[in-house]
Amino acid sequence: MAQDAWIQDLNTILNDQGSRALVEEYLSTDLLERKDWDGVLANSNLGAQRGIPMHKGQYVKWTKKGHLRRPQNLNIGNSEEATDPAGGAKFDTDILQYPIEAFQDFIEISTMARHTSWIDLKSWAREDLMLSLKRRMHELSQNAFVAGRFQPFLYAADGTKDIAADSVVEATAVSLWGVSFNFQDAPKYYAGGVETFNDLDTAQTKATWADMARCHTKLANAKARKIVLSGRAGYAAVMSEAMHDDLLEDAKYRDHAIRNDKIGDSLVMNHVSYYRGWHIIIDDQPFTEESGAELARADYGPIHSAFLFGKDSWGYVPLQGQSSLRPKLKIQDVSKTGVSMTIGYTVPWQSCVIERPWAIHYRGYVSEHLPNAADETTKSAALDGFSVSTAA
């Protein structure tokens, strides 16, 4: 059927079951054909991808590989053992299992459908909704680094939070469907070399290259594998613009960044430089917190998190996998009259730390954290519909 034959006034869609099904099929296909799902963490080429096994949508598996090690003690009384450089070493594997989790919602579109054109609705479903989903997947990837997994939360019928989200860490081991899952977070380090979150100080604990060098050595000592971008091997440092600005206070790095402003890899979003073994990648939606409120996300908190890691240190379920649980959009009638319509979506997802020694969660204060038009005193914005929250 020609596209023009069914892209028409949405009043037809509101009352025609066949048209609804056709639009649903079109949007679902359109979703899967999109090429711009790449984010800084979610769906980028920085993590290890695992598709959901067909007809086994409860959990996904990663294989963690062991390493050959030289023997600590040789039996010099046995010539064969004494000359075997791999004697006593094991090359084993460990299967990591993580549950598949789906985030979903239904969005009322009837009013919009009656007051706008199909083209506008299609643009909303393709652009705004997709961007929102992509950003949520990015947050879930951050959660894997920060906490391993946050406890699932619920919303009340009026849309308010019933249980605070992104603030309570899930127990390390949980059982679902009779299967036990173990969640790992990344080791935590703090700016200025302080030991705990509460030791962070506004003036003294901002990101420095001394800290970055220390973290690089930690990953190298753990034998973390390098990531190759722009033809150079190094570790990834995903951080906010604000944290990167603090690193630019180092004169040597600032001069390097100016001289090499085109070194970024166009295949990775916001890859801005390569310096001292680090691929610097800007995250425009960082994990931010307020002082005294560890793990409680703040919209514009002064404490920012950076994620430093090597190849295959963490993994995720890609949006487009060989699975029956593909991302799904659905147009549905939610009334008896056929005039109240919703667009719904279901997206299966999981992100997890695989090799814990190969990943680092690095936190510190930043010099600038409030957005444009925000008032410093009240932390409220001058723009309509724009607010700066200090709560989780």
N, C-alpha and C positions, 0 to 999 in steps of 0.2 A: 504494500500500500504506500502510495506517495506520501511523503511527510506532510505536505500542505493539506492533504485530505483530512488529517485529524488534529493538526495544530490549529485550534479554533478557539472561539469564545469559551471560557471555562464554565459558563452556565450549562453547556452541553455535557461537560464532564461530570458536573454535580448530579446529573440525573440519569446518566447512562453507564450502566455497569460495564458494558463492553469498552467504552472509551476509558473508564478508569483503569481497567486491566491493561489496555494498550499503553496508557501513559506510564503506568507502573513498570511495565516491561521496558519501555524506552528509557526511563530514568535509571533503572538498575543497570541496563547495558551501558548507558552513558557513564555511570559511575565507574564501572569496571574498566572502561576504555580510557579513563583519564591518565595523563602522563605526569601530572604535577603533584603527586602525593608525597614527594620527598620532603622531609623536614630535617632539622638539625640532628635529631636523634631518631625519631620514628621514621621508619621506611627509608632511611639513608643507607649508603653503602658502608657505614661505619660499624654496624653490628652484624652478628651471625644470624641468618634467617632460617626459620624452621616453619614449614607449612603444616597445617592441621591435617593429620592422617584422614583419608577418606573414611567416612562412617565411624570415626572414633573421635568425636568432637569434645570429649571430656577433658583431655589433657594432652600436652605435647611434650616431647622428649628432646633433651640435648645430651650429647655424649661428651663428657669431660675426660680428656686423655691424660694419662700419667706420663712420667718422664723417666728415661733411663738415668741411673745415677752410678757413679763409680762406687765400688764397695768401700766401706769404711775400714774393714779389717780383713786382711788377706791371711789365709792359712798357709804359712810358708812351709809347712811340713808336707804339703801336697803340691807338687810341681804344676799340675794342671790348673788348680784353683789359683795358684800364685801368679800364673801368667795370663789368666783370663781377665781382660780389662772390664768386662761387664759382669763378672762373677757376683751373684747375690742380688743383682739389680732386677727390678720388675718393671715391665711396660704394661700397665694395666689401664682399665677404663672405668669410669663411674657414670651411670645413667642418671641424669637429673630430670625429674618430672615436675611440670608446672601446670596448674589448671588453666583451661581456656575460660576467659571471662568475657562477657559481652556487655557493652554499654549500648543502651537503646532508649528511644523516646518517641512519642507521637506528638506532632505539632499541629495545632488547629490552623487550618488555612482557609476555611470557608469565607470569612470576611474579606481576606485578601483576594480570594478568587473572584468574589463578586465585584470588587472595586479596582481590579487591575487586569492586565492582559496576561495571556498564557506566556508570552515572551518574558514578562517580568517574573512570573512564578518559576519558570524554567531557569532563569538566571539566578534566582535566589537558591533554588535546590542545587544547582551546579556549583555556584561560587561561594555564597555565604555559609551554607550548611557544610560544604566540603572543608572550608577553612576552619570552621569551628571543630569539626571532627578531627582534623589533622592536629590542631593544637591540643585537643584533649589527649590524643595518643602520645603526643610529645610529653605531656604532664605525666602520663602513666609510665613512660620510659624513665623520666626523672625520678619518679617514686621508687623504681627498682634500685637505683643507685643510692638514694637517700635512706630508705627504710626497709628495702626488700619487698615489702608490701604493706600498704595501709589497710586497716580494717574496712570492710565494706560499709557503706553508710546509706541511710534512707532519707528521703525527703517527705515532708508532710504534704497533705493534699493541697494546701495553699502555696506550695512551692518553697516553703521555708525549710531549713535543715532540721531534721529530727535528731540525727547523730552527726556531730561535726566531721567533716571530710578532711582527709589529708592532715591528720593531727595525731591519730592513735595508731601505733605500729602494731601490725598483726603479729601474733605469736610466731616464733621461728618455725615450728612444725604445726601444721593443721591437717585435718582429715576431711576429705570430701569424697562422697560416693564409695567410701571404704578404702580410699587410697590416701596415703600420707604424702604430704608435700613439704619440702624444706625451702624456705626463702632466705636468700643471702643478700646483704647490702654491701656496699663498697666500704673499705676502711676509710675512716674520717681523719682529716688533718685540718688544722686551723691556721689562719694567717698569723704571722709573727711567731710561730712555733709554740703557741699556747696549747694547753692540754685539753681544755674543755670548752664547750659552747659558752658558758657563763664567764669564761676568762677573756672573751673577745672584748676589746676596748675600741671605742669609736675612733680615737686619734691614732692609735699605734698598731692596730691589727688590720691593715689593708694588704692587698695582694702585692707581693714583691717577687723579683726574679730570683732572690735567694731561696724563697719557698718553692718556686717552680723548679729550680735546680735540684732541691732536695727531693721533691716528688718524682722527678725524672729518674734520679738515682734509685729511689725505692722501687719503681717499676722495672728498671733495668736489672736490679739485683734479684727481682722475682722472675727474671727471664721472660718478661712480657714481650710478645711479638710486636714488631713495628707495623705501622700502617703506612702504605705508600700513596702519597698524593703529590701532584705536580712533579712526579719523578723523584721524590725525596722520601726517605723512610724516617718515620718519627712517631711519636705518640700524639693522640688527639687531646686538645684542651678546649672543651666547649664551655664558654663563659659569656657573661653579659657584656654589653658595651661599656657599662660603668666600671666593671672590674678590669676590662682591657685598657680603659683610659688610665686607671691607676698604674698599670704596668708600663704605660707609655711615659710615665714620669721618670723612668730610667733613661738617661740620655743616650746610652749605647743602643738600647732597643728602639728608641724613638728615631734615631738616625737610620737604623737598619730598616724600620718600617717605611720611612720616607723614600729610601733608595729602592726598596723592593715592593712598591705598592701594587705591582701587577703579578705578584708571585702566587696569589690565591688560585686554587683549582676551581674552575668553573663548574665542575661536576658535583661539587659539594657546596651546599648553600652557605654563604657568608664565611668562606675560608679566606682569611685576610692576610695571613703571613706564615712563614716558617722561620723559627728562631730557636737556637740552642736545643734542637731536637724536638721541638714542639710545633705541631700544626695548630695554629690559633683559629678557632671557629667561633663566630659570634652567635649567641643565643638571644633572640629578641623577646623571649618569654622565660626568663630565668626563674629558678626556685628561690624565693626571697622570704626572709623571716624578720620579725622584730626581736630586739634584745629581750631576754627573759621569757621568750615563747618558742622554745625549740620545737621544730617539726610542725608548727602551726603556720601555714602559708599566709603571708601578708601580701596584699596587692602590690604595695610599693614599700616593702620593708628595706631597711638599710643594710641587712646582712644578706649577701648573695652567695649562691653555690656555683662552683665550677665542677665539671666532670672530666676527669683525666683518665685515659685508658689506652690500652693496646688492642691489637687485633684479637677478635673472638673472646674478649673479656666479658661481653654480655650479648644477649640475643633477644629477638622479638619475633612475633608472628606477623608476616607481611600481610598487607591488605588483600593482595591478589595471590592466593595460594591454591594449590590443587586440593580443594576441599569443598564439601557440600555446605560448609558454613561461611560462604562468601558474604561480604558486605551486602546488605539488602535494603532497598527503599521500597516502601509500600504506600499506596494511596488507599484509604479506607473510609467507608461511610460509618459514622458513629452516631447516627440518628435514625429515627423511624421514618422520617420524611425524605431522606435522601439528599438533604441540603447542608448537612453538617459534615465537613470532610477534614481528614487529617493526612499529613505525610509522615510516615514513620520510618525509622531506620534501626537496624541491628548490625553491630560491627563486632565480630569476635576479636579478642586481643589478649596478648600476654607479652610481658617484657621482664627479663630477669638477668641477674648477674650470674655468669657461668664460672669464670675463673676469678675468684675474689681477689687474689694477690695482683691481678693485672688491671685493677680499677681503683680509682681514688675519688673520694668526695671531699672537695676542698672548699672551705668557707672563710669568709672574711667580710669586714665592713667595706663599703665603697664610699667614695667622696661625694657622689651625686646619685640620689636614688628617686627623688620626686619627679613626676612628669611635668611637661610644659603646662602652664596655666594653673598649677596647683599652688595653693596658698601655704606658705611655710608654717604659719601659726596654727591654723585650724585643720590642715591636711585635707581640705576639701577643694574641689576644682571649681573654676569659674565657668566651665562649659556645661551646658544642659546635658543631663544624662551621664555625666562623667564624675566619678567619685574616687577618692583615694582612701582605701580602708586600712585600718590598723589591726583589724580582726582577722581571724583565720578564715 
